[in-house]
């Protein structure tokens, strides 16, 4: 568990923003939308992994 | 004690990353905030284990029933979790949802604490002359 996940999320955000801009300039709006949604899903899965780890940690420490 | 430097560094980096990403993609900044908060929590988890082990030792010495102790630990855990979630809800602009999360946590804590209240009542009833 490290700091790299923050950098990863920020990098994915930057990359997909640039990608979306380029795709929009090329006139492919629908692909830009799909790229945005895909990046969103990737980041949501990363954060969900973190949250599930949090829940399992809390279950062991606080014996819920 | 280098953990405090690590926590400060994670906090700063999360703040700066959120600030950078906000004008570009505002929806990702909340994810960065969640990830940063969770990383800090995972860092302090080991310390929590040490603290709770010490509490357990104290409870064993004093002879208080361990059921009350585990109930207390549970209440502390619910408090931390609810506080974290409510903070994220407030930060993402959904402050009414954060208030509801806090209310839910309070209700759960009250429900968990009811057996303690009942046991106090039992003690009082025993002390009172019949």
N, CA and C atoms of all chains as a GROMACS GRO file, in nm:
protein
  582
    1UNK      N    1   0.086  -0.119   0.000
    1UNK     CA    2   0.000   0.000   0.000
    1UNK      C    3   0.089   0.123   0.000
    2UNK      N    4   0.085   0.198  -0.105
    2UNK     CA    5   0.174   0.312  -0.112
    2UNK      C    6   0.112   0.433  -0.179
    3UNK      N    7   0.200   0.530  -0.192
    3UNK     CA    8   0.157   0.658  -0.247
    3UNK      C    9   0.130   0.649  -0.396
    4UNK      N   10   0.178   0.538  -0.460
    4UNK     CA   11   0.174   0.536  -0.606
    4UNK      C   12   0.032   0.536  -0.661
    5UNK      N   13  -0.065   0.492  -0.578
    5UNK     CA   14  -0.202   0.486  -0.631
    5UNK      C   15  -0.256   0.627  -0.654
    6UNK      N   16  -0.213   0.723  -0.572
    6UNK     CA   17  -0.256   0.862  -0.592
    6UNK      C   18  -0.202   0.914  -0.724
    7UNK      N   19  -0.071   0.890  -0.745
    7UNK     CA   20  -0.008   0.935  -0.870
    7UNK      C   21  -0.074   0.865  -0.989
    8UNK      N   22  -0.107   0.735  -0.970
    8UNK     CA   23  -0.171   0.660  -1.079
    8UNK      C   24  -0.305   0.723  -1.118
    9UNK      N   25  -0.387   0.753  -1.016
    9UNK     CA   26  -0.519   0.809  -1.045
    9UNK      C   27  -0.504   0.944  -1.114
   10UNK      N   28  -0.412   1.028  -1.062
   10UNK     CA   29  -0.391   1.159  -1.125
   10UNK      C   30  -0.344   1.143  -1.268
   11UNK      N   31  -0.254   1.044  -1.292
   11UNK     CA   32  -0.202   1.025  -1.428
   11UNK      C   33  -0.312   0.978  -1.522
   12UNK      N   34  -0.396   0.885  -1.472
   12UNK     CA   35  -0.507   0.839  -1.557
   12UNK      C   36  -0.599   0.955  -1.591
   13UNK      N   37  -0.626   1.041  -1.491
   13UNK     CA   38  -0.711   1.156  -1.517
   13UNK      C   39  -0.653   1.248  -1.621
   14UNK      N   40  -0.523   1.280  -1.607
   14UNK     CA   41  -0.458   1.369  -1.704
   14UNK      C   42  -0.459   1.308  -1.844
   15UNK      N   43  -0.420   1.179  -1.852
   15UNK     CA   44  -0.410   1.113  -1.982
   15UNK      C   45  -0.544   1.110  -2.054
   16UNK      N   46  -0.650   1.072  -1.979
   16UNK     CA   47  -0.779   1.062  -2.047
   16UNK      C   48  -0.834   1.199  -2.081
   17UNK      N   49  -0.798   1.302  -2.002
   17UNK     CA   50  -0.841   1.436  -2.041
   17UNK      C   51  -0.777   1.477  -2.172
   18UNK      N   52  -0.644   1.450  -2.184
   18UNK     CA   53  -0.574   1.485  -2.309
   18UNK      C   54  -0.630   1.404  -2.425
   19UNK      N   55  -0.651   1.271  -2.398
   19UNK     CA   56  -0.704   1.183  -2.502
   19UNK      C   57  -0.841   1.229  -2.548
   20UNK      N   58  -0.926   1.268  -2.453
   20UNK     CA   59  -1.058   1.315  -2.489
   20UNK      C   60  -1.052   1.440  -2.575
   21UNK      N   61  -0.959   1.533  -2.537
   21UNK     CA   62  -0.944   1.655  -2.617
   21UNK      C   63  -0.904   1.622  -2.760
   22UNK      N   64  -0.804   1.530  -2.772
   22UNK     CA   65  -0.755   1.495  -2.907
   22UNK      C   66  -0.866   1.431  -2.988
   23UNK      N   67  -0.940   1.337  -2.924
   23UNK     CA   68  -1.046   1.268  -2.997
   23UNK      C   69  -1.155   1.364  -3.038
   24UNK      N   70  -1.184   1.464  -2.950
   24UNK     CA   71  -1.287   1.562  -2.986
   24UNK      C   72  -1.242   1.646  -3.104
   25UNK      N   73  -1.110   1.683  -3.104
   25UNK     CA   74  -1.058   1.762  -3.216
   25UNK      C   75  -1.067   1.684  -3.346
   26UNK      N   76  -1.048   1.550  -3.337
   26UNK     CA   77  -1.056   1.469  -3.457
   26UNK      C   78  -1.201   1.444  -3.498
   27UNK      N   79  -1.293   1.492  -3.418
   27UNK     CA   80  -1.434   1.477  -3.456
   27UNK      C   81  -1.494   1.345  -3.413
   28UNK      N   82  -1.427   1.273  -3.322
   28UNK     CA   83  -1.482   1.144  -3.278
   28UNK      C   84  -1.533   1.160  -3.135
   29UNK      N   85  -1.646   1.227  -3.123
   29UNK     CA   86  -1.698   1.259  -2.991
   29UNK      C   87  -1.739   1.134  -2.914
   30UNK      N   88  -1.798   1.036  -2.986
   30UNK     CA   89  -1.851   0.918  -2.914
   30UNK      C   90  -1.737   0.835  -2.857
   31UNK      N   91  -1.624   0.828  -2.930
   31UNK     CA   92  -1.510   0.753  -2.875
   31UNK      C   93  -1.452   0.826  -2.756
   32UNK      N   94  -1.454   0.959  -2.759
   32UNK     CA   95  -1.406   1.037  -2.645
   32UNK      C   96  -1.490   1.008  -2.521
   33UNK      N   97  -1.622   1.002  -2.542
   33UNK     CA   98  -1.712   0.970  -2.430
   33UNK      C   99  -1.682   0.831  -2.375
   34UNK      N  100  -1.661   0.735  -2.465
   34UNK     CA  101  -1.634   0.598  -2.420
   34UNK      C  102  -1.502   0.594  -2.342
   35UNK      N  103  -1.402   0.669  -2.390
   35UNK     CA  104  -1.273   0.672  -2.320
   35UNK      C  105  -1.289   0.731  -2.181
   36UNK      N  106  -1.370   0.837  -2.170
   36UNK     CA  107  -1.394   0.897  -2.039
   36UNK      C  108  -1.459   0.797  -1.944
   37UNK      N  109  -1.562   0.727  -1.996
   37UNK     CA  110  -1.632   0.631  -1.910
   37UNK      C  111  -1.539   0.517  -1.870
   38UNK      N  112  -1.454   0.472  -1.964
   38UNK     CA  113  -1.363   0.362  -1.933
   38UNK      C  114  -1.264   0.403  -1.824
   39UNK      N  115  -1.210   0.524  -1.836
   39UNK     CA  116  -1.115   0.570  -1.734
   39UNK      C  117  -1.185   0.580  -1.598
   40UNK      N  118  -1.310   0.626  -1.602
   40UNK     CA  119  -1.387   0.636  -1.478
   40UNK      C  120  -1.400   0.499  -1.412
   41UNK      N  121  -1.433   0.398  -1.495
   41UNK     CA  122  -1.454   0.263  -1.439
   41UNK      C  123  -1.324   0.208  -1.383
   42UNK      N  124  -1.212   0.232  -1.455
   42UNK     CA  125  -1.083   0.182  -1.407
   42UNK      C  126  -1.051   0.242  -1.270
   43UNK      N  127  -1.072   0.375  -1.258
   43UNK     CA  128  -1.039   0.440  -1.132
   43UNK      C  129  -1.134   0.394  -1.021
   44UNK      N  130  -1.262   0.374  -1.056
   44UNK     CA  131  -1.358   0.327  -0.955
   44UNK      C  132  -1.316   0.190  -0.903
   45UNK      N  133  -1.269   0.103  -0.996
   45UNK     CA  134  -1.228  -0.030  -0.951
   45UNK      C  135  -1.106  -0.021  -0.859
   46UNK      N  136  -1.010   0.071  -0.892
   46UNK     CA  137  -0.894   0.088  -0.805
   46UNK      C  138  -0.935   0.133  -0.665
   47UNK      N  139  -1.026   0.232  -0.661
   47UNK     CA  140  -1.069   0.284  -0.530
   47UNK      C  141  -1.151   0.180  -0.455
   48UNK      N  142  -1.231   0.100  -0.531
   48UNK     CA  143  -1.312  -0.003  -0.465
   48UNK      C  144  -1.224  -0.109  -0.400
   49UNK      N  145  -1.112  -0.144  -0.467
   49UNK     CA  146  -1.018  -0.238  -0.405
   49UNK      C  147  -0.969  -0.184  -0.272
   50UNK      N  148  -0.933  -0.053  -0.273
   50UNK     CA  149  -0.887   0.010  -0.148
   50UNK      C  150  -0.994   0.002  -0.041
   51UNK      N  151  -1.119   0.031  -0.080
   51UNK     CA  152  -1.227   0.036   0.020
   51UNK      C  153  -1.254  -0.103   0.075
   52UNK      N  154  -1.249  -0.206  -0.013
   52UNK     CA  155  -1.273  -0.342   0.036
   52UNK      C  156  -1.162  -0.384   0.132
   53UNK      N  157  -1.038  -0.339   0.101
   53UNK     CA  158  -0.928  -0.369   0.193
   53UNK      C  159  -0.950  -0.301   0.328
   54UNK      N  160  -1.002  -0.174   0.321
   54UNK     CA  161  -1.033  -0.102   0.446
   54UNK      C  162  -1.134  -0.180   0.529
   55UNK      N  163  -1.240  -0.230   0.461
   55UNK     CA  164  -1.345  -0.301   0.535
   55UNK      C  165  -1.289  -0.428   0.599
   56UNK      N  166  -1.206  -0.502   0.524
   56UNK     CA  167  -1.154  -0.627   0.582
   56UNK      C  168  -1.060  -0.596   0.699
   57UNK      N  169  -0.981  -0.486   0.685
   57UNK     CA  170  -0.894  -0.448   0.796
   57UNK      C  171  -0.975  -0.412   0.920
   58UNK      N  172  -1.082  -0.334   0.898
   58UNK     CA  173  -1.164  -0.294   1.013
   58UNK      C  174  -1.231  -0.414   1.076
   59UNK      N  175  -1.271  -0.512   0.990
   59UNK     CA  176  -1.336  -0.629   1.047
   59UNK      C  177  -1.241  -0.707   1.136
   60UNK      N  178  -1.112  -0.713   1.097
   60UNK     CA  179  -1.020  -0.788   1.181
   60UNK      C  180  -0.982  -0.709   1.306
   61UNK      N  181  -0.963  -0.578   1.295
   61UNK     CA  182  -0.917  -0.501   1.411
   61UNK      C  183  -1.030  -0.481   1.511
   62UNK      N  184  -1.145  -0.433   1.462
   62UNK     CA  185  -1.253  -0.399   1.553
   62UNK      C  186  -1.350  -0.515   1.574
   63UNK      N  187  -1.313  -0.633   1.525
   63UNK     CA  188  -1.398  -0.754   1.522
   63UNK      C  189  -1.548  -0.725   1.518
   64UNK      N  190  -1.589  -0.667   1.405
   64UNK     CA  191  -1.732  -0.641   1.380
   64UNK      C  192  -1.809  -0.771   1.374
   65UNK      N  193   0.974   0.697   1.467
   65UNK     CA  194   0.862   0.791   1.449
   65UNK      C  195   0.861   0.851   1.310
   66UNK      N  196   0.915   0.778   1.211
   66UNK     CA  197   0.912   0.835   1.076
   66UNK      C  198   0.773   0.824   1.015
   67UNK      N  199   0.680   0.760   1.088
   67UNK     CA  200   0.544   0.747   1.034
   67UNK      C  201   0.479   0.884   1.020
   68UNK      N  202   0.512   0.976   1.113
   68UNK     CA  203   0.448   1.108   1.106
   68UNK      C  204   0.493   1.182   0.981
   69UNK      N  205   0.624   1.164   0.946
   69UNK     CA  206   0.671   1.227   0.821
   69UNK      C  207   0.600   1.167   0.701
   70UNK      N  208   0.577   1.035   0.706
   70UNK     CA  209   0.507   0.970   0.594
   70UNK      C  210   0.364   1.024   0.582
   71UNK      N  211   0.296   1.038   0.696
   71UNK     CA  212   0.157   1.087   0.692
   71UNK      C  213   0.154   1.228   0.635
   72UNK      N  214   0.249   1.313   0.682
   72UNK     CA  215   0.253   1.451   0.632
   72UNK      C  216   0.278   1.452   0.481
   73UNK      N  217   0.371   1.364   0.436
   73UNK     CA  218   0.403   1.361   0.293
   73UNK      C  219   0.282   1.317   0.212
   74UNK      N  220   0.212   1.212   0.259
   74UNK     CA  221   0.095   1.165   0.186
   74UNK      C  222  -0.011   1.274   0.181
   75UNK      N  223  -0.030   1.343   0.293
   75UNK     CA  224  -0.128   1.451   0.294
   75UNK      C  225  -0.095   1.560   0.195
   76UNK      N  226   0.032   1.604   0.195
   76UNK     CA  227   0.072   1.709   0.102
   76UNK      C  228   0.055   1.665  -0.043
   77UNK      N  229   0.102   1.542  -0.074
   77UNK     CA  230   0.097   1.495  -0.212
   77UNK      C  231  -0.046   1.481  -0.258
   78UNK      N  232  -0.134   1.431  -0.168
   78UNK     CA  233  -0.275   1.419  -0.205
   78UNK      C  234  -0.336   1.556  -0.231
   79UNK      N  235  -0.302   1.652  -0.145
   79UNK     CA  236  -0.354   1.788  -0.165
   79UNK      C  237  -0.312   1.844  -0.300
   80UNK      N  238  -0.181   1.829  -0.329
   80UNK     CA  239  -0.130   1.889  -0.452
   80UNK      C  240  -0.188   1.819  -0.574
   81UNK      N  241  -0.197   1.683  -0.568
   81UNK     CA  242  -0.254   1.609  -0.681
   81UNK      C  243  -0.399   1.648  -0.702
   82UNK      N  244  -0.474   1.665  -0.593
   82UNK     CA  245  -0.614   1.707  -0.606
   82UNK      C  246  -0.623   1.845  -0.669
   83UNK      N  247  -0.532   1.935  -0.624
   83UNK     CA  248  -0.535   2.072  -0.678
   83UNK      C  249  -0.504   2.073  -0.826
   84UNK      N  250  -0.406   1.986  -0.868
   84UNK     CA  251  -0.368   1.983  -1.009
   84UNK      C  252  -0.481   1.927  -1.093
   85UNK      N  253  -0.545   1.820  -1.043
   85UNK     CA  254  -0.639   1.747  -1.128
   85UNK      C  255  -0.776   1.815  -1.131
   86UNK      N  256  -0.804   1.903  -1.033
   86UNK     CA  257  -0.940   1.958  -1.022
   86UNK      C  258  -0.983   2.038  -1.146
   87UNK      N  259  -0.901   2.132  -1.198
   87UNK     CA  260  -0.948   2.206  -1.315
   87UNK      C  261  -0.954   2.121  -1.442
   88UNK      N  262  -0.879   2.009  -1.444
   88UNK     CA  263  -0.877   1.927  -1.564
   88UNK      C  264  -0.992   1.828  -1.564
   89UNK      N  265  -0.998   1.750  -1.454
   89UNK     CA  266  -1.109   1.656  -1.441
   89UNK      C  267  -1.157   1.660  -1.297
   90UNK      N  268  -1.266   1.734  -1.276
   90UNK     CA  269  -1.311   1.756  -1.138
   90UNK      C  270  -1.361   1.627  -1.074
   91UNK      N  271  -1.408   1.529  -1.158
   91UNK     CA  272  -1.466   1.408  -1.100
   91UNK      C  273  -1.359   1.316  -1.041
   92UNK      N  274  -1.233   1.332  -1.086
   92UNK     CA  275  -1.129   1.245  -1.035
   92UNK      C  276  -1.070   1.294  -0.904
   93UNK      N  277  -1.090   1.422  -0.874
   93UNK     CA  278  -1.026   1.475  -0.754
   93UNK      C  279  -1.081   1.408  -0.628
   94UNK      N  280  -1.209   1.372  -0.631
   94UNK     CA  281  -1.267   1.307  -0.513
   94UNK      C  282  -1.209   1.167  -0.495
   95UNK      N  283  -1.178   1.100  -0.609
   95UNK     CA  284  -1.116   0.967  -0.598
   95UNK      C  285  -0.978   0.977  -0.536
   96UNK      N  286  -0.903   1.081  -0.579
   96UNK     CA  287  -0.768   1.100  -0.522
   96UNK      C  288  -0.779   1.126  -0.373
   97UNK      N  289  -0.880   1.205  -0.334
   97UNK     CA  290  -0.896   1.234  -0.191
   97UNK      C  291  -0.927   1.106  -0.113
   98UNK      N  292  -1.016   1.021  -0.169
   98UNK     CA  293  -1.050   0.895  -0.102
   98UNK      C  294  -0.926   0.808  -0.088
   99UNK      N  295  -0.848   0.797  -0.198
   99UNK     CA  296  -0.729   0.711  -0.195
   99UNK      C  297  -0.628   0.761  -0.092
  100UNK      N  298  -0.608   0.895  -0.088
  100UNK     CA  299  -0.513   0.949   0.009
  100UNK      C  300  -0.556   0.922   0.152
  101UNK      N  301  -0.686   0.943   0.179
  101UNK     CA  302  -0.735   0.917   0.314
  101UNK      C  303  -0.719   0.771   0.353
  102UNK      N  304  -0.748   0.681   0.258
  102UNK     CA  305  -0.737   0.538   0.289
  102UNK      C  306  -0.592   0.500   0.313
  103UNK      N  307  -0.499   0.558   0.235
  103UNK     CA  308  -0.357   0.525   0.255
  103UNK      C  309  -0.312   0.567   0.395
  104UNK      N  310  -0.357   0.686   0.439
  104UNK     CA  311  -0.319   0.730   0.574
  104UNK      C  312  -0.378   0.635   0.678
  105UNK      N  313  -0.503   0.590   0.656
  105UNK     CA  314  -0.564   0.499   0.753
  105UNK      C  315  -0.487   0.367   0.758
  106UNK      N  316  -0.446   0.316   0.639
  106UNK     CA  317  -0.370   0.190   0.639
  106UNK      C  318  -0.236   0.206   0.708
  107UNK      N  319  -0.179   0.329   0.703
  107UNK     CA  320  -0.052   0.350   0.772
  107UNK      C  321  -0.067   0.340   0.923
  108UNK      N  322  -0.180   0.391   0.977
  108UNK     CA  323  -0.193   0.395   1.122
  108UNK      C  324  -0.257   0.269   1.179
  109UNK      N  325  -0.293   0.174   1.089
  109UNK     CA  326  -0.362   0.054   1.137
  109UNK      C  327  -0.276  -0.025   1.235
  110UNK      N  328  -0.144  -0.035   1.207
  110UNK     CA  329  -0.056  -0.110   1.297
  110UNK      C  330  -0.054  -0.049   1.436
  111UNK      N  331  -0.054   0.084   1.441
  111UNK     CA  332  -0.053   0.152   1.570
  111UNK      C  333  -0.182   0.126   1.645
  112UNK      N  334  -0.295   0.123   1.571
  112UNK     CA  335  -0.422   0.092   1.636
  112UNK      C  336  -0.419  -0.046   1.699
  113UNK      N  337  -0.358  -0.142   1.627
  113UNK     CA  338  -0.349  -0.277   1.683
  113UNK      C  339  -0.273  -0.277   1.815
  114UNK      N  340  -0.160  -0.201   1.818
  114UNK     CA  341  -0.081  -0.194   1.942
  114UNK      C  342  -0.165  -0.133   2.054
  115UNK      N  343  -0.236  -0.024   2.022
  115UNK     CA  344  -0.316   0.045   2.124
  115UNK      C  345  -0.423  -0.049   2.180
  116UNK      N  346  -0.490  -0.123   2.089
  116UNK     CA  347  -0.597  -0.210   2.135
  116UNK      C  348  -0.543  -0.328   2.215
  117UNK      N  349  -0.422  -0.374   2.177
  117UNK     CA  350  -0.361  -0.482   2.257
  117UNK      C  351  -0.334  -0.433   2.399
  118UNK      N  352  -0.286  -0.307   2.411
  118UNK     CA  353  -0.262  -0.250   2.544
  118UNK      C  354  -0.393  -0.240   2.622
  119UNK      N  355  -0.498  -0.194   2.556
  119UNK     CA  356  -0.629  -0.185   2.623
  119UNK      C  357  -0.673  -0.323   2.673
  120UNK      N  358  -0.652  -0.425   2.586
  120UNK     CA  359  -0.692  -0.561   2.622
  120UNK      C  360  -0.617  -0.606   2.748
  121UNK      N  361  -0.488  -0.573   2.752
  121UNK     CA  362  -0.407  -0.608   2.869
  121UNK      C  363  -0.463  -0.540   2.994
  122UNK      N  364  -0.493  -0.411   2.982
  122UNK     CA  365  -0.550  -0.336   3.095
  122UNK      C  366  -0.680  -0.399   3.141
  123UNK      N  367  -0.766  -0.435   3.043
  123UNK     CA  368  -0.896  -0.494   3.077
  123UNK      C  369  -0.876  -0.626   3.151
  124UNK      N  370  -0.777  -0.705   3.105
  124UNK     CA  371  -0.750  -0.833   3.171
  124UNK      C  372  -0.705  -0.812   3.315
  125UNK      N  373  -0.623  -0.705   3.338
  125UNK     CA  374  -0.576  -0.678   3.473
  125UNK      C  375  -0.692  -0.638   3.564
  126UNK      N  376  -0.777  -0.544   3.516
  126UNK     CA  377  -0.883  -0.491   3.600
  126UNK      C  378  -0.998  -0.587   3.618
  127UNK      N  379  -1.010  -0.687   3.529
  127UNK     CA  380  -1.115  -0.784   3.548
  127UNK      C  381  -1.252  -0.742   3.500
  128UNK      N  382  -1.259  -0.639   3.416
  128UNK     CA  383  -1.386  -0.602   3.354
  128UNK      C  384  -1.419  -0.708   3.251
  129UNK      N  385  -1.550  -0.736   3.232
  129UNK     CA  386  -1.587  -0.843   3.139
  129UNK      C  387  -1.549  -0.805   2.997
  130UNK      N  388  -1.498  -0.904   2.923
  130UNK     CA  389  -1.443  -0.875   2.791
  130UNK      C  390  -1.553  -0.846   2.689
  131UNK      N  391  -1.679  -0.880   2.723
  131UNK     CA  392  -1.788  -0.846   2.632
  131UNK      C  393  -1.803  -0.696   2.616
  132UNK      N  394  -1.792  -0.624   2.730
  132UNK     CA  395  -1.803  -0.478   2.726
  132UNK      C  396  -1.687  -0.419   2.648
  133UNK      N  397  -1.567  -0.481   2.666
  133UNK     CA  398  -1.450  -0.431   2.594
  133UNK      C  399  -1.468  -0.444   2.444
  134UNK      N  400  -1.515  -0.561   2.398
  134UNK     CA  401  -1.530  -0.578   2.252
  134UNK      C  402  -1.638  -0.486   2.199
  135UNK      N  403  -1.740  -0.461   2.280
  135UNK     CA  404  -1.846  -0.366   2.241
  135UNK      C  405  -1.787  -0.226   2.223
  136UNK      N  406  -1.699  -0.189   2.317
  136UNK     CA  407  -1.637  -0.057   2.312
  136UNK      C  408  -1.551  -0.042   2.187
  137UNK      N  409  -1.474  -0.149   2.157
  137UNK     CA  410  -1.389  -0.147   2.038
  137UNK      C  411  -1.474  -0.132   1.912
  138UNK      N  412  -1.586  -0.206   1.910
  138UNK     CA  413  -1.677  -0.198   1.796
  138UNK      C  414  -1.728  -0.056   1.779
  139UNK      N  415  -1.764   0.008   1.891
  139UNK     CA  416  -1.818   0.144   1.883
  139UNK      C  417  -1.713   0.239   1.829
  140UNK      N  418  -1.587   0.221   1.874
  140UNK     CA  419  -1.480   0.307   1.822
  140UNK      C  420  -1.463   0.287   1.672
  141UNK      N  421  -1.469   0.159   1.627
  141UNK     CA  422  -1.455   0.131   1.485
  141UNK      C  423  -1.566   0.194   1.403
  142UNK      N  424  -1.690   0.181   1.452
  142UNK     CA  425  -1.803   0.243   1.381
  142UNK      C  426  -1.782   0.394   1.373
  143UNK      N  427  -1.732   0.453   1.482
  143UNK     CA  428  -1.710   0.597   1.482
  143UNK      C  429  -1.610   0.640   1.376
  144UNK      N  430  -1.493   0.569   1.371
  144UNK     CA  431  -1.392   0.604   1.271
  144UNK      C  432  -1.448   0.593   1.129
  145UNK      N  433  -1.515   0.477   1.103
  145UNK     CA  434  -1.565   0.449   0.968
  145UNK      C  435  -1.667   0.555   0.924
  146UNK      N  436  -1.759   0.586   1.016
  146UNK     CA  437  -1.866   0.680   0.984
  146UNK      C  438  -1.808   0.820   0.962
  147UNK      N  439  -1.709   0.855   1.045
  147UNK     CA  440  -1.648   0.988   1.031
  147UNK      C  441  -1.580   1.002   0.894
  148UNK      N  442  -1.509   0.895   0.856
  148UNK     CA  443  -1.440   0.895   0.726
  148UNK      C  444  -1.540   0.911   0.612
  149UNK      N  445  -1.648   0.829   0.616
  149UNK     CA  446  -1.745   0.832   0.508
  149UNK      C  447  -1.817   0.966   0.502
  150UNK      N  448  -1.853   1.019   0.619
  150UNK     CA  449  -1.924   1.146   0.621
  150UNK      C  450  -1.834   1.258   0.569
  151UNK      N  451  -1.704   1.251   0.600
  151UNK     CA  452  -1.612   1.351   0.548
  151UNK      C  453  -1.605   1.348   0.397
  152UNK      N  454  -1.601   1.227   0.340
  152UNK     CA  455  -1.595   1.216   0.194
  152UNK      C  456  -1.724   1.267   0.132
  153UNK      N  457  -1.838   1.233   0.194
  153UNK     CA  458  -1.967   1.280   0.141
  153UNK      C  459  -1.972   1.432   0.144
  154UNK      N  460  -1.926   1.493   0.256
  154UNK     CA  461  -1.929   1.639   0.265
  154UNK      C  462  -1.838   1.700   0.160
  155UNK      N  463  -1.722   1.636   0.140
  155UNK     CA  464  -1.622   1.694   0.050
  155UNK      C  465  -1.670   1.691  -0.094
  156UNK      N  466  -1.746   1.585  -0.129
  156UNK     CA  467  -1.792   1.576  -0.267
  156UNK      C  468  -1.916   1.662  -0.290
  157UNK      N  469  -1.948   1.750  -0.196
  157UNK     CA  470  -2.057   1.844  -0.217
  157UNK      C  471  -2.192   1.789  -0.178
  158UNK      N  472  -2.194   1.673  -0.113
  158UNK     CA  473  -2.321   1.612  -0.076
  158UNK      C  474  -2.338   1.617   0.075
  159UNK      N  475  -2.345   1.740   0.130
  159UNK     CA  476  -2.337   1.751   0.276
  159UNK      C  477  -2.460   1.693   0.344
  160UNK      N  478  -2.576   1.695   0.276
  160UNK     CA  479  -2.695   1.637   0.340
  160UNK      C  480  -2.679   1.486   0.353
  161UNK      N  481  -2.617   1.424   0.250
  161UNK     CA  482  -2.591   1.280   0.259
  161UNK      C  483  -2.493   1.250   0.372
  162UNK      N  484  -2.393   1.339   0.389
  162UNK     CA  485  -2.299   1.321   0.499
  162UNK      C  486  -2.369   1.325   0.633
  163UNK      N  487  -2.465   1.418   0.646
  163UNK     CA  488  -2.540   1.426   0.771
  163UNK      C  489  -2.619   1.298   0.796
  164UNK      N  490  -2.676   1.240   0.687
  164UNK     CA  491  -2.753   1.116   0.705
  164UNK      C  492  -2.661   1.002   0.747
  165UNK      N  493  -2.540   0.999   0.688
  165UNK     CA  494  -2.444   0.895   0.727
  165UNK      C  495  -2.409   0.908   0.875
  166UNK      N  496  -2.388   1.034   0.918
  166UNK     CA  497  -2.358   1.057   1.060
  166UNK      C  498  -2.473   1.011   1.149
  167UNK      N  499  -2.597   1.043   1.105
  167UNK     CA  500  -2.714   1.002   1.183
  167UNK      C  501  -2.721   0.851   1.194
  168UNK      N  502  -2.696   0.782   1.078
  168UNK     CA  503  -2.697   0.637   1.080
  168UNK      C  504  -2.593   0.581   1.176
  169UNK      N  505  -2.473   0.641   1.174
  169UNK     CA  506  -2.369   0.595   1.265
  169UNK      C  507  -2.409   0.614   1.410
  170UNK      N  508  -2.473   0.730   1.439
  170UNK     CA  509  -2.515   0.754   1.578
  170UNK      C  510  -2.617   0.651   1.622
  171UNK      N  511  -2.710   0.618   1.530
  171UNK     CA  512  -2.814   0.519   1.565
  171UNK      C  513  -2.750   0.383   1.592
  172UNK      N  514  -2.653   0.346   1.504
  172UNK     CA  515  -2.588   0.215   1.521
  172UNK      C  516  -2.512   0.211   1.654
  173UNK      N  517  -2.442   0.323   1.685
  173UNK     CA  518  -2.366   0.327   1.810
  173UNK      C  519  -2.459   0.318   1.931
  174UNK      N  520  -2.574   0.388   1.921
  174UNK     CA  521  -2.670   0.382   2.032
  174UNK      C  522  -2.721   0.239   2.051
  175UNK      N  523  -2.750   0.172   1.937
  175UNK     CA  524  -2.798   0.033   1.946
  175UNK      C  525  -2.693  -0.057   2.007
  176UNK      N  526  -2.564  -0.033   1.968
  176UNK     CA  527  -2.456  -0.116   2.024
  176UNK      C  528  -2.441  -0.090   2.174
  177UNK      N  529  -2.468   0.036   2.217
  177UNK     CA  530  -2.442   0.072   2.356
  177UNK      C  531  -2.556   0.034   2.449
  178UNK      N  532  -2.669  -0.009   2.393
  178UNK     CA  533  -2.786  -0.040   2.477
  178UNK      C  534  -2.758  -0.147   2.583
  179UNK      N  535  -2.687  -0.258   2.547
  179UNK     CA  536  -2.658  -0.358   2.652
  179UNK      C  537  -2.579  -0.301   2.770
  180UNK      N  538  -2.487  -0.205   2.742
  180UNK     CA  539  -2.410  -0.145   2.851
  180UNK      C  540  -2.503  -0.068   2.944
  181UNK      N  541  -2.597   0.009   2.883
  181UNK     CA  542  -2.692   0.085   2.964
  181UNK      C  543  -2.774  -0.008   3.050
  182UNK      N  544  -2.817  -0.121   2.988
  182UNK     CA  545  -2.898  -0.218   3.064
  182UNK      C  546  -2.819  -0.277   3.180
  183UNK      N  547  -2.688  -0.305   3.156
  183UNK     CA  548  -2.608  -0.365   3.264
  183UNK      C  549  -2.588  -0.265   3.377
  184UNK      N  550  -2.574  -0.134   3.341
  184UNK     CA  551  -2.563  -0.031   3.446
  184UNK      C  552  -2.691  -0.027   3.529
  185UNK      N  553  -2.804  -0.038   3.458
  185UNK     CA  554  -2.934  -0.039   3.528
  185UNK      C  555  -2.941  -0.157   3.624
  186UNK      N  556  -2.893  -0.274   3.577
  186UNK     CA  557  -2.894  -0.393   3.663
  186UNK      C  558  -2.813  -0.370   3.789
  187UNK      N  559  -2.693  -0.307   3.770
  187UNK     CA  560  -2.607  -0.281   3.886
  187UNK      C  561  -2.678  -0.189   3.985
  188UNK      N  562  -2.743  -0.085   3.932
  188UNK     CA  563  -2.812   0.010   4.018
  188UNK      C  564  -2.925  -0.060   4.094
  189UNK      N  565  -2.998  -0.147   4.024
  189UNK     CA  566  -3.109  -0.217   4.089
  189UNK      C  567  -3.059  -0.310   4.199
  190UNK      N  568  -2.939  -0.368   4.177
  190UNK     CA  569  -2.884  -0.454   4.281
  190UNK      C  570  -2.844  -0.373   4.405
  191UNK      N  571  -2.788  -0.252   4.379
  191UNK     CA  572  -2.739  -0.171   4.489
  191UNK      C  573  -2.855  -0.119   4.575
  192UNK      N  574  -2.966  -0.087   4.508
  192UNK     CA  575  -3.080  -0.030   4.582
  192UNK      C  576  -3.137  -0.134   4.678
  193UNK      N  577  -3.169  -0.092   4.799
  193UNK     CA  578  -3.236  -0.186   4.892
  193UNK      C  579  -3.376  -0.218   4.843
  194UNK      N  580  -3.410  -0.344   4.846
  194UNK     CA  581  -3.538  -0.387   4.789
  194UNK      C  582  -3.655  -0.334   4.871
   0.00000   0.00000   0.00000
